[in-house]
Amino acid sequence: MRINHIIKIFFLSVLVSGFAYGQAQQGGILTYVESEFPRSYDPITAMDDIVNIRMTTMMYEGLFGYDIDREVRSRLADSYTVGRNNQEITVRMKRGKKWADGREITARDVAKTLEAIWASDNVQEQRIIGDIEEVHVQDNYTLRFLFQNPLPEDVMLRKLTFKLIPSHKINNLPLTRQSGLARSPVGSGFYQMVRRGPTDITMRANPYFRQRDGGNMGPYIDEVRMYVQTDVGTQIEFLLNQQVDVMVEIPPPAIARLRAAGFQIKPYESLSYHFIAINFTHPILQEREIRQAMTYGFNRENALDRIYQNQGTLISGPFPPASAFYVRDRDAGPFPYDPSEAIRLLSQAGFNERASDGTRINNNGERLSFTLVVPRHEGDDYTPRVTAQFISDMNRIGISVDLQELEFERWIQRVKYEQNFDLAFAQVVFDEAGNVAPMFLSTNNEPGAENFISYNNPDADALIKRFQETASPSERININRSLHRLLRDDCPFIFLWSLNKNAAAHQKVRNFMTRVTPFSFFDYVNEWYIREDW
């Protein structure tokens, strides 16, 4: 099929909206603040780095992307044809589009990007492209993608939203954070990085992007600067003193203060959640009663209210609440806080007695004593408070938990590669497809894979296989909702919460987050502009 009418309407709406606030002046500098530098500057070596994801959103784009309604829209693709019973798609690219260094973007760049993702350890990008089996370059602007199983058309397009990198900047695979592209990025998006200083990064408007469609696509702002300040309290003072214009995530207690000071406060959804992973290689943790008891025994509602000012939603299973697969039925809701039920389950599992320190033991002398491995992030004072309450609540029901804090890089190595832990505090961030299959598929448990807890449930495997082999959108929803129920009851994780996000900006930043997708903060930064009276 030629480019469908939905995409045509999208282009028309962009041109109209661009004209409407094309009255908005071009120019100015936008400043925002982060708690740390990105660990790299390309989308493939990001490795769960949310600072990288926000920045690379401004510098890179894909064949397709998402609009505000979470519908897939064309970016660098011009048209597409679905074939072979929904198991292949041929994509024709727009001609004449250029990288920030002036080189033309071609089909070879797409194929090389896929090759780089397949060779990488980036589970987020691999989750996006999961079902792509092969890609064939037919000419400079045409590619044919083959999928492992038949897929609905919209799912195929979602698999093609990965961000492209320039093949002429790739010398060796796999890419690392020492690779040239990771240090000196070259993208095709709104901005290009021009400088990194000791406390800041400067990006300037990509002239090749501005030339598209007569400049109607923006970006209007000439320069974006990211400043790094590890202390969140100091970030707030920076904002109040107009040292920065935007704070991407403000702590809940600061919302009222900033609103009273006249700042724009914008809430946005999060396709992410926190959880405590449970390692199934530990014999005691293989018992479901123990896992359920820990879930009943942790007062998650109290922690969400007390620590996060109730700025979030308790979750019951593996899909984030923004996902179509999330189950909202009453009988599939989050486990309530019920320490008496937790104690009953522990006794049922044979842990009836307590040692002198209060830790429960069974007839074999085995103790309910575990180590919780936690990543350490600069400026994060929430995680220590959450883990402190978890340890306290576990002690009340007779489970002893020792805390081990590790720098994030070491946490990744210890948990995902060495798989040497009992419990691990973690967060998962999803793409729009919300594919959890790699996290729970029993065969996907090798070092570095997403099933780092070594979960093995034949019923879960069967549902995942059915999902992968089914092209019907309604059936895929039903299958994943069944998977949600199964995992809610089986407790491979202690599912915690999906937090609300709030951003703040000075009044001079216009069109600030008038449109925002849940996954990425700067998807529509090209529409923002600075009032000329500031």
C-alpha positions in Angstrom: 0.0 0.0 0.0 1.1 3.6 -0.5 1.5 5.7 2.5 -1.9 5.5 4.3 -4.4 8.3 4.8 -3.7 8.5 8.5 -0.1 9.4 7.9 -1.1 11.9 5.3 -3.5 13.5 7.8 -0.7 13.6 10.3 1.6 15.5 7.9 -1.2 18.0 7.2 -1.8 18.6 10.9 1.9 19.2 11.4 2.0 21.8 8.7 -1.1 23.5 10.0 0.2 23.5 13.6 3.6 24.7 12.4 1.9 27.6 10.7 -0.3 28.3 13.7 2.6 28.9 16.0 5.0 29.5 13.2 4.2 33.0 14.5 6.5 31.8 17.3 9.9 33.3 16.8 12.9 31.2 16.1 15.9 31.6 18.4 16.8 31.6 22.1 18.4 29.1 24.4 16.6 26.5 26.5 18.4 25.2 29.6 17.4 22.1 31.7 19.0 20.2 34.5 19.8 16.5 35.1 21.3 14.7 38.1 24.1 13.1 36.1 25.7 13.0 32.7 24.6 10.4 30.1 26.9 7.4 30.1 27.0 7.6 26.3 25.5 9.7 23.5 24.0 7.2 21.1 20.8 5.3 21.5 22.3 1.8 21.4 24.9 1.9 24.2 22.4 3.7 26.5 21.7 0.6 28.7 18.8 1.7 30.9 20.2 5.2 31.0 17.1 7.5 31.2 19.3 10.7 30.8 20.7 9.2 27.6 17.2 8.4 26.4 16.0 12.0 27.0 19.0 13.5 25.2 19.1 11.1 22.3 15.4 11.7 21.7 16.4 15.2 20.5 19.3 13.9 18.3 18.0 10.7 16.7 14.8 9.5 14.9 13.5 6.3 13.3 11.6 5.1 10.3 8.5 5.5 12.4 7.6 7.2 15.7 4.6 7.9 17.9 2.2 10.8 18.1 0.4 12.1 21.2 -2.3 9.5 20.8 0.3 6.7 20.7 -0.4 6.0 17.1 2.5 5.1 14.8 3.4 7.8 12.4 6.0 8.1 9.6 9.3 9.8 10.4 12.0 8.8 7.8 9.7 6.3 6.1 7.8 7.4 3.0 5.5 4.5 2.4 5.2 0.8 3.2 3.6 -2.5 1.9 2.6 -5.4 4.1 3.0 -8.8 2.5 3.4 -12.6 3.0 0.4 -13.0 5.3 1.5 -10.3 7.7 5.0 -11.7 8.1 6.9 -9.1 6.1 6.9 -5.4 5.4 8.6 -3.4 2.6 9.5 0.1 3.6 10.4 2.9 1.2 12.4 5.7 2.7 12.2 9.5 2.1 14.9 10.7 -0.2 17.3 13.5 0.4 17.2 13.4 4.3 20.6 14.0 5.9 22.5 13.2 9.0 23.8 16.2 11.0 27.2 15.9 9.2 25.5 16.3 5.8 25.7 12.7 4.6 22.5 11.3 3.1 20.4 8.8 5.1 19.9 5.5 3.2 18.6 2.0 3.7 22.2 0.8 4.5 22.0 2.9 7.7 18.8 1.1 8.8 20.3 -2.3 8.2 23.5 -1.4 10.0 21.5 -0.1 12.9 19.7 -3.4 13.2 23.0 -5.2 13.1 24.3 -3.0 15.9 21.3 -3.6 18.1 21.5 -7.4 17.5 25.1 -7.3 18.6 24.5 -5.1 21.6 23.4 -5.8 25.2 20.7 -3.1 25.1 17.6 -4.9 26.2 15.4 -1.9 25.6 16.3 -1.7 21.9 16.2 -5.5 21.5 12.7 -5.5 23.1 11.5 -3.0 20.4 12.9 -5.1 17.4 12.2 -8.4 19.1 10.3 -10.2 16.3 12.4 -9.0 13.4 14.2 -12.0 11.9 15.9 -10.5 8.8 16.2 -7.3 6.9 17.1 -7.1 3.2 18.3 -3.9 1.5 16.7 -3.8 -1.9 18.1 -0.4 -3.0 19.3 2.8 -1.5 15.9 3.7 -0.2 14.0 0.4 0.1 14.1 -2.4 2.7 12.2 -5.6 3.3 11.8 -6.8 6.9 10.9 -10.4 7.7 9.3 -11.3 11.0 9.4 -14.6 13.0 5.6 -14.8 13.1 2.6 -13.1 11.5 2.0 -9.8 13.2 -0.8 -7.1 13.0 0.2 -4.2 10.8 0.4 -1.7 13.8 2.7 -4.1 15.7 5.0 -4.4 12.7 5.3 -0.6 12.5 6.0 -0.4 16.3 8.9 -2.8 15.7 10.3 -0.2 13.3 10.4 2.7 15.7 14.0 2.1 16.8 16.3 5.1 16.3 18.7 5.0 13.4 22.5 5.6 13.6 24.8 6.4 10.7 26.5 3.4 9.2 29.5 5.6 8.1 30.3 6.2 11.8 30.3 2.5 12.8 33.7 0.8 12.5 33.4 -2.2 14.8 30.6 -4.1 16.5 29.5 -4.4 19.1 29.4 -0.7 19.9 30.7 0.3 23.3 30.7 3.5 25.3 34.2 4.1 24.1 33.1 3.9 20.4 33.4 7.1 18.4 29.6 7.4 18.0 29.1 7.1 21.7 31.4 10.0 22.4 30.7 12.1 19.3 27.1 11.6 18.2 25.8 12.1 14.7 22.0 11.9 14.4 19.2 13.2 12.1 16.9 14.7 14.7 16.2 18.2 16.0 19.6 18.9 17.6 23.2 18.0 17.3 25.7 17.9 20.2 28.4 20.5 19.8 30.1 20.7 23.2 30.6 18.9 26.5 31.9 20.9 29.4 32.7 19.9 33.0 29.1 20.6 34.2 27.1 21.0 30.9 26.3 19.8 27.4 25.4 22.1 24.5 23.2 21.1 21.5 22.4 23.3 18.5 19.5 23.1 16.1 20.3 20.6 13.3 20.3 22.8 10.1 19.4 19.8 7.9 16.3 19.1 10.0 15.3 22.7 9.9 15.4 22.6 6.1 12.7 20.0 5.9 9.3 21.1 4.8 10.4 24.7 4.7 11.2 24.8 8.4 7.7 24.0 9.5 8.9 21.1 11.5 11.1 23.3 13.7 13.0 23.3 16.0 12.3 26.9 16.9 14.8 27.1 19.8 18.4 27.6 18.5 20.2 25.9 21.4 19.6 23.5 24.2 21.9 23.2 27.2 21.8 20.5 29.8 23.3 21.3 33.2 24.3 18.6 35.7 23.6 19.0 39.4 23.5 15.9 41.5 21.5 17.4 44.4 17.8 17.7 43.7 17.3 20.5 46.2 19.9 22.6 44.4 18.2 21.8 41.1 15.0 23.4 42.5 17.0 26.5 43.6 18.5 26.7 40.1 14.9 26.8 38.7 13.7 29.3 41.2 16.7 31.6 40.5 16.2 31.2 36.7 19.6 29.5 36.3 17.8 26.9 34.4 14.4 27.0 32.5 13.2 23.4 32.9 13.4 20.6 35.5 12.4 17.3 33.9 11.3 15.6 37.1 10.4 17.5 40.3 10.0 15.7 43.6 6.3 15.6 44.8 6.9 17.9 47.9 8.2 20.7 45.6 5.1 20.8 43.3 3.1 23.3 45.4 6.1 25.6 46.0 7.0 25.8 42.3 3.4 26.3 41.3 3.0 29.1 43.8 6.2 30.7 42.4 4.5 30.9 38.9 6.2 27.9 37.2 4.4 25.7 34.7 3.8 22.3 36.2 3.1 19.5 33.7 2.3 15.9 34.7 3.2 13.1 32.3 2.7 9.4 32.3 5.4 6.9 32.8 5.8 3.6 30.9 7.8 2.3 33.8 7.5 0.7 37.2 9.6 -0.3 40.2 9.9 -3.9 41.5 12.0 -6.1 43.7 13.3 -9.0 41.6 13.4 -12.5 43.2 16.2 -14.9 42.1 14.7 -18.3 41.4 18.1 -20.0 41.7 17.7 -19.7 45.5 16.0 -22.9 46.6 13.8 -21.2 49.3 12.7 -18.4 46.9 11.4 -21.0 44.5 8.5 -21.6 46.9 5.6 -19.4 45.9 4.3 -19.1 49.5 7.6 -17.3 50.4 7.3 -14.9 47.5 3.6 -14.2 48.2 4.4 -13.7 51.9 7.0 -11.0 51.1 4.4 -9.2 48.9 1.7 -9.3 51.6 4.2 -8.3 54.2 5.5 -5.1 52.5 3.3 -2.1 53.2 3.6 -0.7 49.7 0.7 1.7 50.0 2.2 3.3 53.0 5.6 3.6 51.2 4.0 5.2 48.2 2.1 7.7 50.3 4.8 8.5 52.8 7.9 8.6 50.5 6.4 9.6 47.2 3.4 11.7 48.4 1.1 9.2 46.8 2.3 10.4 43.4 1.9 7.0 41.7 -0.1 3.8 41.3 0.4 0.5 43.0 0.7 -2.3 40.4 -0.3 -5.9 40.4 1.6 -7.4 37.5 4.3 -7.1 34.8 2.6 -4.5 32.6 2.6 -0.8 33.4 -0.8 0.8 34.0 -0.5 2.8 30.8 -0.4 -0.5 28.8 -3.5 -2.0 27.1 -2.5 -5.3 28.7 -2.8 -4.2 32.3 -5.6 -5.9 34.2 -7.8 -3.6 36.3 -10.3 -6.2 37.6 -10.8 -6.2 41.3 -9.7 -9.8 41.7 -6.4 -9.1 39.9 -5.5 -6.0 41.9 -2.3 -5.4 43.9 -1.9 -7.7 47.0 -3.1 -5.8 50.1 -0.9 -5.2 53.1 -1.7 -8.2 55.3 1.1 -9.3 57.7 -1.1 -12.0 59.3 -1.6 -13.6 55.8 2.2 -13.3 55.2 2.9 -15.1 58.5 0.3 -17.8 57.6 2.0 -18.4 54.3 5.4 -18.6 55.9 4.1 -21.1 58.4 2.5 -23.1 55.6 5.9 -23.2 53.9 7.4 -24.8 57.1 9.0 -21.7 58.7 7.2 -21.9 62.0 10.0 -21.2 64.5 12.1 -18.1 65.1 15.8 -17.9 65.9 17.1 -15.7 68.7 17.3 -12.7 66.4 13.7 -13.2 65.3 14.4 -14.7 61.9 12.1 -17.6 60.9 13.7 -21.0 60.5 12.3 -24.4 59.4 12.9 -27.9 60.7 16.1 -28.2 58.7 17.5 -25.1 60.3 17.2 -23.0 57.1 16.8 -19.3 57.8 14.7 -16.8 55.9 17.7 -14.5 55.5 18.3 -12.8 52.2 20.5 -10.0 50.6 18.9 -7.1 48.8 21.1 -5.6 46.1 20.3 -1.9 45.3 21.7 0.4 42.6 23.0 3.7 43.9 22.2 6.9 42.0 23.5 10.4 42.8 20.8 12.6 44.1 18.3 9.7 44.8 17.1 9.9 48.3 13.9 7.9 47.6 15.3 4.4 47.0 17.2 4.3 50.4 13.9 5.2 52.2 12.0 2.5 50.3 14.5 -0.2 51.0 14.7 0.8 54.6 10.9 0.3 55.0 11.1 -3.0 53.1 13.7 -4.3 55.4 11.8 -3.1 58.5 8.5 -4.7 57.2 10.2 -8.0 56.4 11.8 -8.1 59.9 8.3 -7.8 61.4 7.2 -11.0 59.7 10.5 -12.9 60.5 12.4 -12.3 57.3 16.0 -10.9 57.7 17.2 -8.7 54.8 20.8 -7.4 54.5 21.3 -4.4 52.2 24.0 -4.1 49.6 24.3 -0.8 47.7 26.3 -0.8 44.5 27.1 1.8 41.9 24.8 1.4 39.0 27.4 -0.2 36.6 28.4 -2.7 39.3 24.7 -3.4 40.0 24.1 -4.2 36.3 27.1 -6.6 36.3 26.2 -8.3 39.6 22.5 -8.7 38.9 22.1 -9.1 35.1 25.4 -10.8 34.2 26.6 -12.6 37.2 23.1 -13.2 38.4 24.5 -13.3 41.9 21.8 -12.0 44.2 18.8 -13.0 46.3 16.7 -9.9 45.9 17.3 -6.9 43.7 15.6 -3.5 43.7 15.0 -2.4 40.1 13.1 -0.3 37.6 12.0 -1.3 34.1 11.2 1.2 31.3 9.1 0.1 28.4 8.7 1.1 24.8 5.1 1.5 23.6 4.7 -2.1 22.7 5.2 -3.1 26.4 6.7 -6.5 25.5 7.5 -8.4 28.8 8.1 -11.8 27.1 11.9 -11.6 27.3 11.7 -10.9 31.1 9.9 -14.2 31.8 10.6 -16.6 29.0 12.4 -19.5 30.6 14.9 -19.9 27.7 16.0 -16.3 27.9 18.0 -16.6 31.1 21.6 -16.5 29.9 23.9 -13.9 31.5 23.0 -10.4 30.4 19.5 -11.5 29.3 16.3 -10.0 30.6 15.2 -13.1 32.5 18.0 -12.6 35.0 15.9 -14.1 37.8 15.9 -17.5 36.0 12.1 -17.7 36.1 10.8 -20.9 34.7 7.0 -21.4 34.5 5.7 -23.7 31.7 2.3 -21.9 31.8 3.9 -18.5 31.3 6.1 -20.0 28.4 2.9 -21.3 26.7 1.2 -17.9 26.9 4.2 -16.1 25.6 4.5 -18.6 22.7 0.8 -18.1 21.9 1.3 -14.3 21.9 4.2 -14.5 19.6 2.3 -16.7 17.1 -0.9 -14.7 17.1 -1.6 -11.8 14.7 -5.1 -10.9 16.0 -4.9 -7.7 18.1 -7.8 -8.7 20.4 -6.4 -12.1 21.0 -3.0 -10.7 21.8 -4.6 -8.5 24.4 -6.5 -11.4 25.9 -3.3 -13.5 26.1 -1.2 -10.8 27.7 -4.0 -10.1 30.2 -3.9 -13.8 31.1 -0.2 -13.6 31.5 -0.6 -10.6 33.8 -3.0 -12.5 36.0 -0.7 -15.5 36.1 2.4 -13.5 37.1 0.4 -11.4 39.6 -0.3 -14.7 41.5 3.0 -16.3 41.0 5.0 -13.3 42.2 8.3 -13.6 40.3 8.7 -9.9 41.4 7.4 -8.0 44.3 5.5 -5.6 42.0 5.7 -2.1 43.6 4.4 1.0 41.7 4.4 3.1 38.6 5.2 6.7 39.6 3.6 9.8 38.2 6.0 12.3 36.7 5.9 16.1 37.0 8.0 18.6 35.1 8.4 22.3 35.7 9.3 25.2 33.4 9.6 28.9 33.4 6.8 30.8 31.9 9.0 32.0 29.0 9.1 28.5 27.6 6.0 28.3 25.4 4.2 25.2 24.1 6.0 23.4 26.9 4.8 19.8 26.9 1.6 20.7 25.1 2.1 17.3 23.6 4.1 14.6 25.3 4.4 10.8 24.9 4.7 8.7 28.0 8.1 7.2 27.1 10.1 10.2 26.2 10.2 13.7 27.5 11.6 15.6 24.5 9.6 14.0 21.7 8.0 17.4 20.7 10.7 19.8 21.8 10.8 21.0 18.2 7.5 22.7 18.9 8.7 24.7 22.0 9.8 28.3 21.7 11.1 31.1 23.9 9.0 34.2 24.3 10.9 37.1 22.8 10.0 39.4 25.7 12.4 37.4 28.0 
